[in-house]
Amino acid sequence: MGKVTGFLEFGRLSEGNLKVEERLTNYKEFVLHLSDEDSRVQGARCMDCGIPFCMSGCPVNNIIPDWNDLVYQQDWSKAIEVLHSTNNFPEFTGRICPAPCEAACTLNINNDAVGIKSIEHAIIDKAWEQGWVLPQPPKTKSGKKVAIVGSGPAGLAAAQQLARVGHSVVVFEKENRIGGLLRYGIPDFKLEKSHIDRRIEQMKSEGVEFRVNQNVSVNVSADELIENFDAVVLAGGAEFPRDLKVPGRDLDGVHFAMDFLTAQNKVVAGDHLNEQIMATGKHVVVIGGGDTGSDCVGTSNRHKASSVTQLELMPQPPDKEDKQLVWPNWPLKLRTSSSHEEGCERDWSITTKEFIGDNGKLTGLKVAKVNWVNGKMEEVKGSEFVIKADLVLLAMGFVSPIQKVLDAFGVEKDARGNASANTEGDRSYATSKSKVFAAGDIRRGQSLVVWAIREGRQCARSVDEFLMGSSDLPR
């Protein structure tokens, strides 16, 4: 703890943003991380709270008080060392994680939480600028080979951990670039893909081999992977989207959110697409109030949509949570993203009854208000109305991973269609199939990037124990 009275003396300072009119002209990041001095002051706000709930609130159990103090002391090189000890990719989490650590911050009980995410962002950016993020190749090779199926955050974390202890790791990715949903599911204005690219170069120097356009069950045989590798880690995303099967669903103009977002990310990366879903000049309705829906809002505004409306089936959350009731858990409260601030109408407790069209093309949707009584939805009689729409984007979450991959390996599934694998015991993350492990969204379902990194790291330890009998990797 650097400054005993820091939490009493200093207020929270959030990161700044470029002006809306400037950032809507491109797909570049617009968040301005804190200066060294501002980071130092924010680090001073971290209290000696005895039990750092922020660490348990963080899925990777970042040692947050330690690197807050190190930033206060301006020992940046030691700060990145501590940060990297628990998190392989803080440049990802420092940009796109919703920061459950801050919700769990002890200062958050009756004050503004420590700006943990902004400090993390500053640490990793400083580390890259100073050249402190270097390859860590193994001193010796184990002679064991591991295949990683999927190159999202879980797959990358597992691959890096396993390579650093001497295993020969090959990552198989079905798309034309590495990164999974980090690359094609998250817009560049939230995460520029150069951050992924430089990690890939680091991992190549550590011995990881990457193979793109390798789609298991299509042009890669699951049986061959099991035969040719000593262990296989399934680390794909939860890619099967939740559909809205109401009349008019087949009209031209109704699309899944990920089809919209992925295409735009590919165009930003320089790919030429024969067709792309565009919001330019259209009245856009986004169905679903989560992060994916927010990303659709931001992308639609950059397309210069005529209007953007976001609908949510659930009631509008309160502006502020009852901290004494929910702390240190993640609270339900109204969250307004930077994309919402760029221009968006929002409405809650809305159910879609029908998509309306003319000559096969979408022109609007019929919706109604609903009430929630004892957890059950009831439509409000006489509340129907029509919203004009040329483009509807379905952003209602994801049901499960792609089933054909799990079927190809013959692993048991849970009730939700995920790979069945426990996270406790001697064989954690092991599936029902010998040599096959599963981590991230393919095992737990749709979740946060920080959970994916945690599971990739923990799965790597389990794989290492399976191959070598014991492991020095952290849990």
Order of alpha helices (4+ residues) and beta strands (2+ residues): alpha-beta-alpha-beta-alpha-alpha-alpha-alpha-alpha-alpha-alpha-beta-alpha-beta-alpha-alpha-beta-alpha-beta-beta-beta-alpha-beta-alpha-beta-alpha-alpha-beta-beta-beta-beta-beta-beta-beta-alpha-beta-alpha-alpha
